[in-house]
Amino acid sequence: MKSRTFVIFFACIFLIAAAATSADQADTNLKKAWPKIFKALNSGDPETMAGIYAPDAVMIMPGESAPVKGRAALLQYYKNILRAVPDFGFKTVSIHYAGDTIIGEYIFSGTFSGPLAGPEGDIQPTGNHFEIASAMFLKITPDGLIAEDRSYYDTLDHMKQMGLLE
């Protein structure tokens, strides 16, 4: 009986250690993925920005009528953003890692200096600068690409700072 208990005890220790090693490996992979993602989001190049997403990735953002699905749609999304805000950029406030997800608090900023494609045609630029506090949840594939991007920010504040609302 003692030897069976001893075997079960060590088997449990082994499983816990294996799970911890797997979690550490996942955190390490996420920590390696984040600098690449951050650099791409600040690149000013829509191809580079879209390239950090998996081919079938999904982006869910406030103000979008539907999720942006697939790398081609994400490329068009970033082309539209950079056309309107050529100096668009991100500043990291804090980053956390959980499972396969990067959780971040950041500031996105830029100047609304070009036309922004809207559902009823182009919205003309105001020249206003904005800085918006945001949160993101990025589900990362094993090869370091974004599978799902859920970002949240105050759209009313964003529109006010851009000069689209009073």
Backbone torsions as a table, in degrees:
resi	resn	phi	psi	omega
1	MET	NA	-40.8	-179.1
2	LYS	-62.6	-41.7	-178.0
3	SER	-68.3	-33.6	177.6
4	ARG	-66.6	-44.1	177.2
5	THR	-61.5	-42.0	178.7
6	PHE	-61.3	-43.7	179.5
7	VAL	-65.7	-44.3	179.4
8	ILE	-63.0	-42.7	179.4
9	PHE	-59.3	-49.3	-179.2
10	PHE	-69.2	-31.0	175.7
11	ALA	-64.9	-41.3	177.7
12	CYS	-64.2	-43.1	178.0
13	ILE	-60.0	-44.5	179.5
14	PHE	-61.0	-45.8	-179.6
15	LEU	-63.9	-40.2	177.8
16	ILE	-64.4	-43.6	179.0
17	ALA	-64.1	-40.4	179.0
18	ALA	-65.2	-41.7	178.7
19	ALA	-64.8	-41.5	178.6
20	ALA	-63.9	-41.5	178.1
21	THR	-62.9	-41.5	178.5
22	SER	-63.3	-42.5	178.3
23	ALA	-64.9	-41.6	178.0
24	ASP	-62.3	-40.7	179.2
25	GLN	-64.0	-41.6	178.6
26	ALA	-62.6	-45.1	178.1
27	ASP	-60.3	-42.0	179.4
28	THR	-62.0	-43.0	178.6
29	ASN	-63.4	-40.9	178.0
30	LEU	-66.0	-41.1	179.9
31	LYS	-65.2	-29.4	175.1
32	LYS	-76.8	-33.4	-177.9
33	ALA	-72.9	-36.4	-172.8
34	TRP	-58.4	-47.9	-179.3
35	PRO	-59.4	-37.4	177.8
36	LYS	-64.8	-44.0	179.3
37	ILE	-64.2	-47.9	-178.7
38	PHE	-59.9	-44.6	179.4
39	LYS	-61.9	-42.6	179.7
40	ALA	-64.3	-42.3	-179.1
41	LEU	-66.4	-22.1	177.8
42	ASN	-101.0	7.7	-173.5
43	SER	-74.1	-26.1	-174.7
44	GLY	75.3	9.3	-178.8
45	ASP	-118.3	114.0	-176.4
46	PRO	-61.0	-32.9	178.4
47	GLU	-65.0	-43.9	178.8
48	THR	-65.5	-41.8	-179.5
49	MET	-63.3	-46.5	-179.8
50	ALA	-69.2	-26.6	-177.5
51	GLY	-69.4	-12.7	178.4
52	ILE	-87.0	0.0	179.8
53	TYR	-102.0	147.3	172.6
54	ALA	-64.9	153.9	-178.3
55	PRO	-54.2	-32.6	-178.5
56	ASP	-108.0	24.7	-177.1
57	ALA	-62.0	159.0	178.0
58	VAL	-128.3	134.2	174.7
59	MET	-117.6	128.2	178.1
60	ILE	-118.7	117.8	-174.8
61	MET	-133.7	149.5	172.3
62	PRO	-64.3	146.8	178.0
63	GLY	86.9	-12.8	176.4
64	GLU	-92.1	133.5	-177.0
65	SER	-69.1	-23.2	179.2
66	ALA	-151.6	161.1	175.8
67	PRO	-59.5	146.8	174.4
68	VAL	-88.9	120.1	-172.3
69	LYS	-119.3	127.7	175.1
70	GLY	91.4	152.2	-176.2
71	ARG	-62.6	-37.6	179.7
72	ALA	-63.1	-42.1	178.6
73	ALA	-68.5	-36.6	177.1
74	LEU	-66.4	-38.1	176.4
75	LEU	-60.4	-45.8	179.2
76	GLN	-63.7	-39.6	178.2
77	TYR	-58.9	-49.0	-178.6
78	TYR	-69.9	-32.8	174.9
79	LYS	-61.7	-43.2	179.5
80	ASN	-63.7	-45.1	-179.6
81	ILE	-62.3	-47.5	-176.2
82	LEU	-71.8	-24.7	173.8
83	ARG	-65.6	-40.4	-178.3
84	ALA	-83.5	-33.2	-174.6
85	VAL	-134.1	77.9	-176.2
86	PRO	-62.1	-23.9	179.6
87	ASP	-98.3	22.5	179.4
88	PHE	-54.9	132.8	179.5
89	GLY	-157.3	166.9	-179.0
90	PHE	-121.7	144.5	172.1
91	LYS	-128.1	123.3	-179.1
92	THR	-75.0	133.0	173.2
93	VAL	-99.6	-49.9	175.9
94	SER	-155.4	150.7	179.8
95	ILE	-133.7	138.1	177.0
96	HIS	-135.6	155.9	-177.2
97	TYR	-125.0	133.1	179.1
98	ALA	-146.4	113.4	179.7
99	GLY	61.8	-116.9	179.2
100	ASP	-105.5	20.8	-172.5
101	THR	-124.1	135.4	170.5
102	ILE	-98.1	126.4	179.7
103	ILE	-112.4	121.7	-175.3
104	GLY	-133.0	147.3	168.8
105	GLU	-111.0	131.1	-176.4
106	TYR	-149.8	169.2	173.4
107	ILE	-115.3	125.1	170.1
108	PHE	-107.8	143.4	-173.4
109	SER	-146.3	167.9	176.7
110	GLY	166.0	-176.1	179.4
111	THR	-122.8	126.0	-179.1
112	PHE	-76.5	83.3	-172.1
113	SER	-114.6	2.0	178.7
114	GLY	-136.7	166.8	-179.4
115	PRO	-65.6	141.9	178.6
116	LEU	-111.5	122.3	179.3
117	ALA	-66.9	126.6	177.4
118	GLY	-122.0	172.6	-177.7
119	PRO	-63.0	-23.3	-179.3
120	GLU	-112.9	21.3	-179.3
121	GLY	115.5	-177.0	-176.9
122	ASP	-69.7	139.1	172.7
123	ILE	-98.3	123.4	-175.2
124	GLN	-73.8	143.7	-176.8
125	PRO	-68.2	152.8	178.5
126	THR	-106.9	-16.9	-175.3
127	GLY	81.9	2.0	-178.1
128	ASN	-76.6	141.9	173.7
129	HIS	-91.6	146.9	177.7
130	PHE	-136.6	152.8	172.4
131	GLU	-140.0	116.6	-172.6
132	ILE	-121.9	125.0	173.6
133	ALA	-72.9	136.9	-174.0
134	SER	-144.5	165.1	173.0
135	ALA	-131.9	146.2	179.1
136	MET	-137.8	150.7	175.2
137	PHE	-129.0	110.0	-176.6
138	LEU	-111.4	113.2	174.6
139	LYS	-83.2	123.9	-171.4
140	ILE	-108.4	135.8	176.4
141	THR	-74.6	164.3	177.8
142	PRO	-58.9	-25.1	178.7
143	ASP	-93.2	14.3	171.0
144	GLY	85.5	14.8	177.9
145	LEU	-99.7	157.3	178.6
146	ILE	-80.9	122.3	176.3
147	ALA	-92.1	-34.8	-179.0
148	GLU	-146.4	132.1	-179.3
149	ASP	-122.7	111.7	175.1
150	ARG	-115.9	113.5	-179.3
151	SER	-121.6	147.0	-176.2
152	TYR	-134.3	136.3	175.1
153	TYR	-159.5	168.5	-178.2
154	ASP	-81.2	100.7	-176.7
155	THR	-67.5	-32.2	178.7
156	LEU	-64.7	-46.3	177.4
157	ASP	-61.6	-41.7	179.4
158	HIS	-59.8	-47.6	-179.5
159	MET	-64.7	-37.2	177.3
160	LYS	-64.8	-47.1	-179.1
161	GLN	-64.4	-32.2	178.3
162	MET	-75.5	-10.9	-180.0
163	GLY	85.9	20.3	-178.9
164	LEU	-95.0	-17.2	176.8
165	LEU	-139.0	155.4	176.0
166	GLU	-100.5	NA	NA
